[in-house]
Amino acid sequence: MKLGLQWSGMLVVLLIVGSCSKADHSDAGSGDAGATSGTDPSFSLPETVSFNQHIRPILSDSCFACHGPDVDNQLSPFRLDTEEASRTNLAKEGDPPRYGIVPGKPEESLLIERVTHEDVAIRMPPVSGNKKAITAEQAALLRKWIADGAKYEKHWAFVAPEKPAVPTVANASWAQNDVDRFVLAKLETMQIAPSPEADKETLIRRVSMDLTGLPPSPAEIDAFVTDESDVAYEALVDRVMQSAHYGERMAIDWLDSARYADTNAVHVDLERSSWPWRDWVIRAFNENMPYDQFITEQIAGDLLPDATVEQKIATAFNRNHGINNEGGTIPEEFLVEYAVDRVSTMGSAMMGLTLACARCHDHKFDPITQDDFFSLFSFFNNIPEKGLESQNEFQALAYKPFIYVYTDEQKKTKETLDGILAEFDSLKRKKGPDVPKLPGDEKAVAWEALTLKKVHSDKAKMATIVKVKTQKGLKRNIRDTTVLIEDTKRIHFRQGVGKDAALDFTFKAPATPFNVIRVEALIAAGRPGRNEQIRDPETILSGVEVSLVTGKKTQRLEVVTGHSTLGASGESIVAALDDDKASVWNWGAGAMDHHFFLVLKEPVTAVKGELVVRLHYRGEQIRAKFYNDFIFYAGNNQHGYAAPIALIPAKQRLGWHKDALLINGWNAKRQTKLRFRDVAQARSQDGTLKKTATRCMVMEEKKDITPTYVLDRGAYDAPLEERPRERETPSVFPPMPEDAPKNRLGLAQWLVSKENPLTSRVAVNRFWQQIFEHGIVKTSEDFGLQSELPSHPGLLDYLAVDFQENGWDVKRLMKMMVMSATYRQSSQLRPDLQELDPDNRLLAQASRYRFPAEVIRDNALAASGLLNDTIGGPSVRPYQPAGLWREKTMRASASTGTYVRDEGDKLYRRGMYTFWKQAVPPPQMELFDAPSRENCTIKRRTTITPLQALMLMNDETYLELSRELATRLFKEVEGAWEDQLSKRIETGLRLTTGRKPSTEELGTWIQFSEENLKRFSESPENAKSFLSYGEKPRDESLPELELAALTYTMSAVFNLDETITRD
């Protein structure tokens, strides 16, 4: 087999600081009595002791927790975090002066006395604490530093980078670009040679997997291997970076940083529709959006001038945090938690700082005060959101503020509707004498609202009527069969009616004569039984009857015609008035509030008893297709129906009545072809479109800035009113530009300014980490005082400044990295580096490490031929063990209470599209160390567990993919088992690992496959069962035993170290 590390690798953490030149210093001695004994014989003091390189790490690890920047936690006046504080006289009044550090005099410095004291009760740090003891080597460094003047330096990461000169190297022919010159310069000082270039099979797989997460095809491998031109490698890199899958691979790490998931976390963990933001990230990388724009739009895209939908979607970055909907939650508490999360995530993802450590007190290590934290907090706590949200599953998809995201087809419809509404709005805005005057009460009818006595359905049970005074008084726990009457007039249904049902409305007879009945049909949002999920009503009437009941006598009142404020012709209403059930009137079309008038043949003058209006329905009017509210009126109209709305008194007219009259007036002047029905339907269809569109949570500013105060110990209910905070950046950094707005947009501009020392460094370090396993600064999540020093500080600053100078061009940066000879080196094991550089910090060879979880899955999908490479769209639910969601979900009926897997091609989408439930991350991903994404994750850990191998062997996904890979091999390599087995195995290995096997390897695999065939031949029932996994049926035309044997072989191939490893 190919040489390499064990199948999952072992993560070794070791910082290579670099060689130190020898020097003789009399004050160094052979060690310090109180410091940890056993000085390393190979240790020698450097000629120059650097505060940043040598001293700060010691003080940060062992001293700053008690003698650092956190004022509240300082146990004595003795501070070591600043030069001025370290020189303070610590003696009590009247005593001889004592100083923590006396420059040039280590023997008089309290620091040296305490860290080397023989008495463990006096020695620092205390042995009872959790801080690292000072070693003899560290004590020697402290002595020499003080002897040399104890010069402090500002933390390297807090000083804006300057582009250093590119080093000159002896082996100039090896270097492909400036990256190599920085790397080689350090290797040459240590007399270490770089590794040779990897073979072409390894290179094309490395580039393809690093930049797209997908393997190259055998044809692509062959083309690259046989291309002997000087530009073959660069052409490969350019082609891969133009792939639409480039953005997918680049997005994975950012999704971790941005805590992207498909649920709201916390409590019920309901589904949310955040995937439009994930797709925005993919597009941003594919379109090579400049990184400064990438940052700006996510922090403050909504505040950009004339912000587009895309720019607003970008701000979902700030809303990816968990959202609480647990009953009993204190809203104010979680409003604080949401803003804290945004500050913390921005700090980690964009600045490489642990800002959240300053929430309750000043940062223990970094010069970030609690005041600084709440100044940043004030940028993010001005959102019109709720601290406690609804458990309604539809609302949970996107809590306000949100934006509608339309498909391409929906966008076309939306444009048409917006055109109609815009034209009407322009009519409404017109001023002057030409504007039509609305009719007064010249033709108004004195309408009497009818009092309902009962409702009866011949198909559905109607409960007792409940009368309430106002809408606010409506009970939320009333059964769905209840009919509510508001103020005895407005009828509200809690249910629909049965199929082909008839509803009888029985009213107290009008007090005055009447010749028309007016029915006001209302779509009233926000009432019980009515929410945003309602669909367009299609209330189809097949018959209308009106009767007057006096005692036992029933008199049918003939309805001769009808009229609608929607503009329908009288004939269309009359069609529903006969006894023919086939002739109907769809009076609910458009889901609009409107009135219709039932005109009686003869006026009713002697009014007694009860008035009954029967409505016959065709089809099944379920609640979602039924008008919620009705008001019935009786009146005596002597003015005709040419202008039905004019029959309504001016004081009773609603807004839409006035709109309809205005359009009619403009129609009379022939100034528009719009009809009110067009406008009403456009409004209705726009509402329906919004109900079917995807909603994505975004940022939005309140009009008035929310006051911000420092919270005592970070507690939501303990604002310190004597410590108000304004929108400012941490004082340790340069301030915001004077002309920058004091909002998130100004904050974003500050983040990407040249004066900001962190953003560009952090960015290039993360991109470096993506393809070299570790960042130049290994602690990529923390560039503060607890960070590890950069392995190549000059290279880091060179790349950071070059990145800015070249328009924050991510593709250019990535190309520079992968074009380097450093990147192209072989990962072949080198004994000379195993002990010297086990973590490959010197970059004398290529790093070898396990692929991310998503890429492991994608590689198997691609090899099997089942990969559905659709880009973007809603997340999918592939195979996963049953019952996992139920175990960790409070409500089984919730949208994420029970896992219902998808079917068909959705099962074979790329891993990054797997539905991510924060309480239960996808097990395939979690087993290979994907985070829960409840919080910002900058670098995934790497673990080795037996479950990983067991999952690859036994998970339904991989069993199905193994069978489909074997099926593919049978079809692509036709012939008898004994004739084509070696060719099939060779092809399978190329599809999964990207290389051809050696003769010895191939012989081993053939023997293994023959043994598999023998075992299955002895137990044919096992072969049948083994081939049954997965939704996709197996190809029955292929020999069952042979297919099972090759499937088992391919399952083993999927478990190979090199299959899941980046070589």
N, C-alpha and C positions, 0 to 999 in steps of 0.2 A: 504494500500500500504506500501511498504518497506520504513522505515524512511530514510530521507536524506535531502540534501540541495535542493534548487529549481532547476528546470530542467537544467539550464545551469550554475548555480553557480555564485557567485559574487567574483571577485578578490579583496582581501583586502591587502594593502601593509603596513606592520608594521614590524619593525626590533626589535627582542627581544635581547637586549644586554646582559641580564643576571642580576642577583641580585648584589647589591652593599652592602658591609658591612658598618655599621654605624661607624662614628667617629666624634669627636668634634674638630673643627678647628676654632680658634678664628678669623682668617682672612676671613672666609667664609661669616660671617654676615648673615643677613636675606634676602639679595638681593642687587641689585645694582640699583641706582636711574635711570641711563640711559638705562639699559637693559630692555627688555620686562618685564613688571610687572606681578605679579600673580604667584609667585613661587609655584610649585606643593607641597602640604603639605607632600606627600609621598616621596619626593625627599630627598636623603641624599648623601653626598659626599662619594666616595669610599676611602678606606684607602690609596690606591695607585692610582694616576692618571696616566694612560698610554697615551703616545703621540699617538700611533697608534689607540688605542681603543677609547679614549675620545677626544683628542685635534685635531688630523689631520682632522677628519670629520667636525669639526666646522670651522677650517681655510679653508678647501677646499670648503665648501659650501658658506662661507660668505666673504672670504678675498683673496683667491689665484687669482681670475680673474684679480685683479689690483695689488696685492702685491705678485705674485707668479712667476713661472719660465718663463713666456712669457716676454722677455726683451722688445719687441716692445710695449707692452701694460702696462708696469709699469708706474703708474702715479706719483710715487715719489721714492726716494732711499730706502724707507722703504719696506723691503722684509721679508716675513715670511716663505718661503718654505724651507730654509736651516738654520741650527743653526748659521753658520758663519755670514750670511747676517742679521739675526735678532739681532745680537750683534753690528751692525755697528753704529757709532756715526752719528746721524742725524742732529746735530746742525750746524748752519752756522758758518763760521770761526769767531772767537772772542766771540761767545756765549758759555754759559755753556754747557757741554756735555748733550745730550739727546739720550737715547737708546730705541729702540722698545721694547726690553725685557731685564730686569735686573734680572738675576737669583737670587732668594731668596728675591727679593724686588718688589712685584707686584705694590706697591704704587708709585714706581719710573718708572714703565714701561709704555711707551707711548701706548702700545697695550691696557692695561686696561683703561687708561685714555680716549682713543677715543671710545672704545666700550661701555663705561658706562657714557659718557658725557651727562649732562642734556640738553644741547643745541642740538636740532636735526640737526641744520645746521653743527655742528661739529662732531656729533656722526657718527661712522662707524658700518656697511656699510651705505652709504647714503640712506635715505628713498626714494629718487627719483629713485634709481636703482632697479635691479631685483634680488638682492641677499637677502638671508634670514637674518632677523634681529637676533642679538644675544639675546638669552633669559636669564633670571636671572640665571637659572640653569647652562647654558653654561658659563656665566660670572664667576660664582663661581668655575667652573671647571678650567677655565683659571687662576684665582687667585691662586688656590691651586697648580696647575701645576708649575706656576712661583715661588711660595713660596717654592716648593720642589726642585727647581733648574733648571726648564725648560729644562729638558733633551729631546733632539730630538732622534727619532728612524728612521731607514730606513724603508720605507714602507714595510709592512710584505710580500706582494706579490713579492717584488723585492729581497728578500733574499731566497736563495736556501733552499728548505724544508729539514728538518731533521726528521727522524722517531722518534716520541716521545714514551715514555713508555706507555703501555696499562694500563688504569686506573683499579684500584681494585674497585669492586662494592659489595654492601651488598647483593643484590638479584642475586647472581651469577648463580642460576639455570635458570633464565629467558634468559640469554644471550646465543645465538647460536654461535656467533663468535665475533671477535674484534670490528666489527662495533657496535654491541649492547653495548659493554662495554663503548665505548666513549659516546654513546647516553644516556645510563642509568646513567652514572656518573653525567652528568649534571642534569638529572631529579631528581636524589636523593638529590643533593644539594638544589634543589627547593622543595623537598618533594612532588614530583608528581609521581604517579604510571603510568607505561605504560599501554596501552590498552590490553585486551585479544586478543588471536589469532582469526583471522576471520574464519568463517565457511568454510568448504571444497569447497562448491560450489563457494563461492566468491574467494577463493584462486586460484583455477584452472583457473577461468576466468581471474583473475588479471594477473597471470603469462603468460597465453597464449596471452592475448591482449597486454601486455607490451613488450613481446619478439618476437611475430610474427605478431601482428596486426590482428589476426584472432581468432574467438571464438572456444572454444572446442566443440566437438560434444556431444550430449547427452550420447552416449556410453562412450566417454572418461570421461565425468563427473561422470557417474555411476561407472566406474572402479576405479577412484580415491577416490570417496566417500566411497566405500566399502573396499578399501585397508587399513587395520589397521596396516600394518607393519611400523616399525620405519623409513624405508628408502623410504616410499611412496612419500613424498614431494620431496626429492632429485631426485628420479627417474623421477618424473614429470618434474622437472627443466631440467635435463639432456636431456630428450626426446624432450622437446620444443626447447632447444638450438641447437639440431641437425637437427631441421627442416630447409629445404631449404628456408622457409619463414622468418626465423630469420633475414637473411641478408636484406630482403626487409624492415622490420620494423626498423632495425638499420640504414638503409640508409636514411630514410625520413628526419631526423633532419640534417644529413650532406648535403643533397641536398639543404636545406634552407641555410645552412652556405656557401655553394659553389656557390650560386645563379644559380643553374641548371635550364635550361628552354629549350624549343624546338624551340625558335625563337631568332633572333639576337637583339631584342629590337630596339629602336631608329628608327624613321622615318617609313619605310615601314614594319619593323618587320618581315622580311622574315624567312622562316623555316630554321633551322640548324639541322644537324644530330649529336647531341652530346650524343645520348642515349648509344653508346658504353662505354662512361665514367660512366654513371649511372649504367650500368651493371657491370662495373669493381668494383664500390663501393659495390654493392650487393655481388659479389664474394669475395671481400676482407673480408667482415664481416663473410660470411659463412665459409670461409677457415681459419678464425681466424688469419688473417695477423697481425703480431705484429704492434702495433700502431706507433712505431717509423718508421717502414718500410712504413706504410700507409701514414705518413706525408712526408717522404723522396721521395717516388715515385711520389707523387702529385706535390711537389715543383720542383723536379729535376730528375724524372725518365729517361729522355732522356740523362742525363749526366752520368748515371751509366755505368760502363764498360760493353761492349757488351749488351747494353740496348735491351730488348725484346720489341715486339709489345705491350704487356700488360703494360710494364713500361712506354712506350711512351704515350699510351692512358691515363694513370693516370695523365699526365701533363695537360690534358684538363681542369683540375681544374683551372688552371691559365687563360684559354681562355673562361671561361663561362660568361665573362662580355658582355655588349652590344657592338655591332659593328656598326659603322655609315656608311651608304651608301647614305646619302642625298647630292644631288647636291649642290655645292657651299661650302661644308665643307672644312675647312682648314686641310689638312692631319696632319701637325705637331701638331696641337692642340689635335687631338684625339689620336695620338701616346702617348702623355703625359697622356691623360685621361686613356688609357688602362693600362699603367704602374702604375699610381696612384691607379687604382682599384685593381690591383694585390697586391700592398703593403697593402692597406687598408684591403682587404679580408684576406690575410695572418695574419695580425695583429689581426683582430677580431676573425677569426676562430681558430687560433692556439695559439695565445698569450693572447687573452682576453684584447687587448688594442685598443684604438681609435686612431690609428696612423695617420689617415687622418687629425686629428685636428692640426697636425704639418706641413701640406703642405704649408700653407701661412705664418705661423709664428711659433715661439716656442709654444709648447703645453701650454695651459693656466693652466693646473693642474698637468699633469704628467711631469717628468723630461726627456721629449723627445724633442730635439731641431729640428729646421728646417734642420740643417745640418744632423742630424740623419736620418730624413725622406728621404732626397735625397741620402744619402748613401745606404739606403735600396732600393730606387727607381732604383739605378744603377744596381742592380741585375736583374731587370725585364724589362729594356728598351733596351735589346740587341737582339731583336727578328726580323727576316726578315719578317715583316708584313707591311701592308699599313694602313695609318690613314684614308683613304677614300677608301671604297671597292665598288665593282660593285653591281648593282641591278639585275644582272643576277641570276635567281633563282637557277640554277644548281650550280653556283659558290658559292652562299650564303649558301649552305648546309655545306660547310666547306672552309673557307678562308685559304690560305696558311699562315704558314706551316700546313700541315695536314698529316694524315697517312691513308693508306687503311686498312679497317677491313673486312676480308673475312669470309663467312660462312664456315662450315666444308666441304661442297662439293666444294666450291670455293678454299679452301686451298689445296685440293687434286689436282685440276687442276693446281693451281699455282705452286705446287711442280714439276709437270711434265714439265711445261713450263720453270721453272727456271733451271731444269736439262738440257734441250736442250740448253738454252742460256748460261749456265755455261760451257758446253762442247765446244760451239763455241768460247766463250771468251778465253778458255784455248788454243785453236788453234791459235787465234789471238796473244796471248802473247808469243808464241814459238819463239825462236831465233835460229840462226845457219844456216849452209849450207843446211840442209834438208828442210828448209821452201820453199815451191813452189814459183817460180818467176812468177809474173803476166805478161801476154803477153803484148807486146808493140803495136805499130801501124802497124805491118806487115799485118794484115787483116782488118785494120780500113777502114771504108767507109767515103767518104766526104759527109756528110749529109747536105742537105739544109732544114732549117726550113721554113715551108710553111706559107704564109701570108694569114690570114683569111679575106674573103670579106663579107661573110654573113652566118647566120645559119638559117635553116628553119625546123620546126616541123609540121608534119601533125596532131598532137594532141594538141599541146600547143602553145600559142601565144608567139612569141619571139620579144622583143622590140629591138629598134635600138642599135647596138653595140656601146659601150663606150670604147674609147681607153685611156689608162693611161700609164704613163712611168714606174712607179715602184709600188711595192706592197704598200708602204707607201702612195701612191697617191690614193689608192682605196677609193671611196666615201662610207661612211657608210649609207647614206640615199637613196641610189639608190634602185629603186623598185625591187622586187623579180624577175620580168620577164626579168631583164637586163642581157645581156651577156657582161662580161668585157674582154678586150684584153689587156694584159700587154706587153708592148714593141712590139705590133702588132703580137706576136707569141704565147704567153701563153694564153690559152682560159680558162676562169673561169666562171662557171655557178652560177647564183643566184637562180636557180630553178631546179626541176626535170623535167621529161617528162611524158606525159600521158601514159595511159595503151596501151600496144602493139604499141607504137609509133615508128616512124622512124625520124631520125635526118639527115638532109643534111648539111654537112660542105662544103662550097664553097671557094676554095682557088685560089689565083693567080697561074697560071701554073708555075711549076719549070723552072728555067732558063737553066738547064742542063738535059741531058738524064737520065732516071731512070728506074729501074726494080723492085723496092720494095718500099713500103710505111711503114714507121715505126711510130707507135703511142705510145707516151709516156703518160701513164696514172698515174696521181699523186694524192695522198691523202695529201693535203697540209694544215696543221693546221694553225689556226690564221688568216684565210682570211675571208672576208665577206661571210656569208652563211655557214660557217664551224666553229663549236665549239666542245667542249668536249662531246656534247651529240650525236654526229654522231654514227650511228650503222654500223655494217659490211656491206659494199656494196655487193650486189649480182647482179652485172650488167650482165644480161644474154642476149647474142647476139643470135638472131635467123637468122640473115642474114647480109651480108656485100656486098656492091656494090661500085665499083670504076668506074668513067666515066670521059672522057675528053670532054669538051664542047668548040667548036669553032664556034662562031656565033650562028646559029640556028642548027648546026649539033652536035649531041651527040654520042660519041663513047664509048661503054662500054668496059672497060678493064677487062679481065678475071683474077680472082685471083685463082691460082691453089693450093696454100698451105699457111700455116701460121705457125709461130713459136712464142714462148713466152719465155721471160726470167724467167718465173716462173717454167719452166721445163715441161709444158704441152706438150703432143705429138702433132705433126702436125695434126694427124687425128682428134683430138678433136677440133681443130680450123677449119679444113676443113669441119667438120660437120655443121658449121654455115654458110658455104659459098654457100650452095646450096639453092634451092628455097623452101625446105621443112621447114616450120616453127616449126615443131616438133623437128627437130635436132638443138641443141643449143650448145653454148659454154659459160660456166659461167666464163668469164675472170676476173670478179671482186672478185672472191672468195678469202677471206683472207684479204681484205682491205689493200693491199700492193702496194707500188709504183712498177711499172714494165713497160716493153715494149712488144708490140707484132708487128710482122712483117707480112705484107700482100705481098706475093710474086706473081708478075704478070707473066702470061704465056709468054708474049712477052715484051721485053723492049720497052720503049717509047723514040723515038729519036728526032722526029720533034715536039717540045713542043710549043704550042700556046694556047691562050684562058684561060679556067678555069678548074681546077681539082675539081671534086665533089666526096666526100666520104660519102656514105649513110650507117648508122648503124641502123639496125632493132633491137628493144628490145622486149623481151617477158615479160609480166607482167607489173606492175606499178612501175616505177623507181622514187620514191619520193626523195626529196632532201637528206633525211638522208640515202638513199641507192644509191647515185649517186656520182661518182668521181667529184671532184670539178674542177680539172685542166687537160687540155690536151695540148700536143704539137705534131703536125704532121710534119713528115720529109719525104723527098724523097731522094733516093740515088741509086747508081748503084753498086750492090754487085756482085763480081766475086769470092767470097771465100766460098760460101756455108753457112749452118746454124748449123754446129756442135757445135760452140761456139758463140751463138748470141751476148753476151756482148762484145766479142773481136772485133765485128764490130764497136763498138763505140770508137772513138779516146780517147787515154789515158787522154788527158787534159779535155775531156768532161765527163769523168766517175764520177759518184757520189759515195758516200761512200758505198752504198749497192751494186753497180756494183763491186767494189773491193772486198767486202765480198764474193759475189757470185763466182768471179774468184778464190779467195783463197780456198774456199771450193771445187771447182772443181779440183784445184791442189792437195789438200789433198786426194780427192776421187781417182784421178789418181794414187796416191802413195799407195792407199788402207790403209790409216792411220785413216780413219773415215768412218762411214756409214751415217753420216749426209748429207743431201742435203740442198741446199740453200732454197728450198721451205719450208723445215721443220723449218729452222731458221726464215725465213720471216713470216711464219704463226704463229710461236711461239711469235714473236714480236707483230704481229697484235692481236693475241688472248690475249696476256698479256695486251695490251692496252684496248681491249674490256672488259676484266675482271675488269680492274681498273675502267672503266666507269660504270659497274654494281655493283661494291663493294661499301660498305658504307665508306664514308670518315669522319674522325673525326679530328677536329683541335687539334693540340698539340703544345708543346714548342720546340724550336730549337734555338741554339745559333748562332749568326753571328761569322764569323771568327775573325773580329776585334771588339774590345770593343768600344761601342758608348760612347763618352765622356759625362759626366754628370756634370751639374752645378746646384747650388741652383737656383730656379726660383723665382724671386722677386714677392712676394705675390702669389706664385704658378702659375703665368701666363706663358703659354707655350712660349710666344714670348719675355720673359724678363729674359734670362739667365744671371746670375751674373758671368762673367768670372773670377772675382777675387775670387770666392768661388767654385772652382772645388771640386767634391766629388769622393772619392774612394769607393770601395765595402767594407763597414765596418758595424758592428752592433752597435746599440745605446750604447753610452758610459756609461749609467747607469748600464748596464749589463756586465758580464764577456765577454771578447773579444772572437772572433772565435779561435779555436785551431790553433796553429802555422802551423801545417801540413795540415790544411784544405784548399782545393782549393778556390780561390777567385771567386767563381761563385755560382749559385743557389745550387749546390750540397754541397758546403761548408756551405752555409746558412742553408740548411736542417740539416746538421750534427750538427750545432750549436744549432738549435731549439730543437733537441732531446738529447743534451748532458746533463749530470748530473748537470753541472754547471748552466744550464738555469733554472731559478726559476719558470717559468710560464707554460711551455708546459704540463708537467704531471699534475699539479694542475688544469689547465683549462680543460684538457681532462676528468679527473675523476669527476670534477664538472658537466660537461655536461652530462656524462653518469648517474650521480646521478639525475640530473634534469629530465632525460628521464623517470625515474620510481618513483621519489618522488615528482614530479611536480615542485619543486624549487631546485636550486642548493644549496649546502652548503654555497656558496657565491651566494646570490640571484641575484645580478647583473652579471649574467653569461657572458654577453657581454662585461663587463668592470671590469678588475682586477686592474685598476689604482687607483689613489688617490680619485676618485669620487665613487669608489665601496663601496658597503655595506660590513661590516665586516663579516667574516664567522661565521655562527651560531655555528659551532663546529670546531674551528681552528685545534685542535689536530687531529681530525678525518680526516680532509682534508689533512693534511701533512702526516699522516700515510698512507692513501690510495695512495697519490701521489708517495711516496717513494716505497711503496710496489709494486705499478704498475711497476715502473722502475726495481726493483729488480727481478721481476718475468717475465722479457722479454716482458714488455708492452703487456701482455696477456689480451685482451679485454674480452674474454669469461670467464676467471677466475675472472676478476673484476666484471662482471655482475652477475656471480653465487654467489660471496661473498655477493653482495648486496641483491639479491633476496632470498638467504638462511637465511638472518638475521631475527631475531625475530622482529626487527624494521619494516622490510618490511611486515611481515606477520600479523601485527596488524589489528584489526578491524577498520573500518572508522566510526563506529557508533558515532553519535553525543554525545559529552560530555559537559554538561553544565559548568563544572569546567574549561574547556579550552576555552570556547567561548570568554570570555573577556580577559583572560590572554594570550592566544596564538591563535588568530583567523586565522592566516596564517600557523599554524602548523610548526613553525620554530623549536620548541623543539622536534618534532617527537614523541610525546606521543601517537599518533594514526596514522593510515594510512591516507594519503591524498585522497580526493575525488575530481575528476576533470573531465572535459569533454574530450572525446577522440579527437585526431587530426581529421581533416576533412577527410583524406584518410581512417582512421580506421572506422569512422562512416559509410562510404559507403561500405567498405569491410565487415563489420559485417552484413549489410543488404543483400549484395550479397551472403554471405555464408549461411545465414538463408534461403534465397529463394531457394537455390540449383542451382542458375545460375552462380555462381562464376567460371570464367575461371582463373585457378590458374597457367597459364603459367608464367614462370619467365623470365624476360628480353625481349629484342627485341624493335623494333620501338614503339614509343608512339601511342596511339589510341585516337579516337575522339568519345566519347559516346554522349548521349543526352545533348543538351544545348539549351537554348532559341534561336530562329532564329534572325538573324540580328545583333548580338552583335559585331561580327568581322567587319562587314561593317561599323558600326558607328565609329570605331576607327582605320580604316585602310585607308591610303591615296589612295591606288590603289586596286580597287575591283578585278582586274585580277591577283593580286599577289598571291603567294602560300598560304598566310594566309589572303587573302582579303575576302573570303567568306567561312564560315564554312560548310564543307561537312562531315556529320557524317559517321562513319563506320557502318558496318552491321555485323550481325551474332555474333559469340563469342567475337569479339573485343569489343562489347558494354559492356561486362561483365568482363573486365579485372580489376585488382586491381586499386585503386585510384591513386597510385603512377605512373602508366603508362599513366595517362590522359595527352593528349597533352597540353603543358604549353606555351601559348602565353603570352609574358610578358606584352604587351599592354592591353590584356584582359585575365587575369588569369581565369581558369575554374570556372564558377560561383558557382558550388557546393562546391568547395574548398574555394573560396574567402569569401563566406558567413559565413563559419566557421573558418575564420581568418587565412587562409593560405596566405603567403606573395606573392607579385607579382614576387619576385625573381629577381628584377632588381638590388638589392643590397644584400649583405650578411645579413642574418637574423639569429640571434643566438637563440632567444626565441620568439615564436609566442605570440601575445597578446590574451586575451580572452575577447570577447564581448558578450553581450546578445541583440539580436534584434528580433523583430517579424518576420522578413524575414526568419530567421532560421527555425522556426516552420512552416511557410507557405511553405517553400521549401520542407521540409520533408513530408508535406501533399499533395502538389500539383505538384511537379516536376515529369516529366514523368518517370524518373528512379525509383523513390520510389513507384509510382502508379503501375508500372509494377512488381516491386519486391514484393509489397504487394499481388498482384494477384497470382504471382508464388509461394509465400509462402503459400497462401491459397490453391492453387492447390496441392502443396506438401502435405499439411495436409490432404486433401481429399483422396489422394492416399495412404499415409502411414497409415492413420487411417480410415479404410473402415467401412461403415455402414450408417445408417440413420442419418439425421440431429439431431433429438432429442435424439438419443442414444449416439452419439459420439461427440457432440459439446464440452462438457467439456474436453474430452481427446484431441481433436484437439487444443483447446485454451491452455491447459497445455503444449502440445508439442511446439506450436508456441512461448510461453513465454520462454521455455527452450532454444529454438533455438536462440532467440534474446537477452535474458537477462542472460541465463546460470543458472537459478534457477526455482524451482517449485513454483507456486503461493500458497498462503494460501487459506483456504476454503472460507474466506470472499472475497478475491480478485477474486477468480474463479467465485463466485456468481455474482459479479459485471460485470465481462466480459461476462458471459452468458446472463445476462439481456441486456447488451449493444448489443450483437450480435442478440438477438431476436428482439430488437427494429429496428436494421438495416434491418433485414429480412422483418419486417412489412412495413417499409418505401419503400423498393424496390418492395415489392409485390403490393403496391399501385401505383408505377410508374415503370413498367417493362422497359420502354424505357430508364430510367436513369440507370438501372442496366446494360443494354447492352452497353450504352455509357461509363459507369464507367469501364467496363471490356475491353475496346478497346485500352487502352494506351499501347504503346510499340510495338517494332517490332515483338516480339514473339507472335504468335497467341494463343489465349486462348484455353484451352482444351474443345472442344464442347461436349464431353461426360459427363461433369459435369453439375449438375443443375444450371442454370444461376442465379436465384435469390439467392440461398443459397451461391453460390460462391461469388457473389457480396457482400453479407452480411458479410461473413468471411473475404473477402478482405478488407472491410472497417474497420473491427476489427483489422486486422494485420497492417493496415495503422496507426491506433491509437497506436498500440504497438511500431511501429518504432519511434513514437513521444515521447515515455516514457522517462522521465529523466534517468532512470537506463539503458535504451537501449543504450544511447549515452554517458554514464558516466562510468568512471573507478572507481569502488567501492573499 
